[in-house]
Amino acid sequence: MEKILETLKSLYKGQDVVKRHLIYSTLFILPAIAGSIKSYIDKEMPTSLKTALLIATLIFFVLSIIPWFSISGYVMKFIHDRYLGAKENFPEVNKESLKESLILGLKVFPLSFVWCIYSVILFLALLAVALAPTVIASISGLTWVGVLLSVLLVIALVIAMVILTPFFMFIIIEYAKDFEYSARLFNPLTLIEYIKKSFKPAIITALKYLLAGIIAAFGSGFVYLIFVLLLMLIMAIMAVTSPESTNVEYHPLTVTAFVVLMSVCGVIESYISAIVGFGYAADFIDVYKENIE
């Protein structure tokens, strides 16, 4: 874990580091607002309010597309600089870098999309294999045997997908080191090569960051709890001070308070996850250099 701590510390070194982190966090604002509005919508709310919130969600979702591509581009730039030897290279967000990161995010999208398709195909193929015993056993009358085998195979499927996940990072690293596409990057068999060359160090690094992610999730959960308590306090004050006929749950002030508080919470949670992700990428670059190149 010492290496992880050193890697994470390196993200807070360099010039204008506080400013860089604060400005970078603003990229999560629009996605956080879209998510918070969407999460407030339920079946019981008045139709007019539901319609207004759905429209607002759609608007903020569309506006979030550019920030998401920019966030992806900043990750690419971070990996590229880190690969070339930079140790204090947390992304700087300004007009020029925003444009550059947007272009990088758009350029890497086809690669990410293709590998997502590969992942879905692999998952469905393995799921079909896992469910096959249930189908076969039900035909032969041994349903419970098939169900048991399917449960075991589904567990094995989940474990297999978890084990494979870290090696997808090497695809991104290999692309980001020079931002050049090649047939090799789109070849599913490339993943097997990565597994053969770096299985042990990649899995160990991934497990360490899994633990770091769990710790970060607890921190995010604590932040979420604080904001939920603040929201409950606001609603309690409104319930006491408003007329009895007022529906506090769907009052405009409640909706506004919820969206604001949950959006701030979403930005904080996204930032924490992003920091862990930057550290994860940085340490996988070392694994890539030591075992694959």
Secondary structure, 3 states (H helix, E strand, C coil): CHHHHHHHHHCCCCCCHHHHHHHHHHHHHHHHHHHHHHHHCCCCCCHHHHHHHHHHHHHHHHHHHHHHHHHHHHHHHHHHHHHCCCCCCCCCCCHHHHHHHHHHHHHHHHHHHHHHHHHHHHHHHHHHHHHHHHHHHHHHCCHHHHHHHHHHHHHHHHHHHHHHHHHHHHHHHHHHCCCCCCHHHHCCHHHHHHHHHHHHHHHHHHHHHHHHHHHHHHHHHHHHHHHHHHHHHHHHHHHHHCCCCCCHHHCHHHHHHHHHHHHHHHHHHHHHHHHHHHHHHHHHHHHHHHHCC
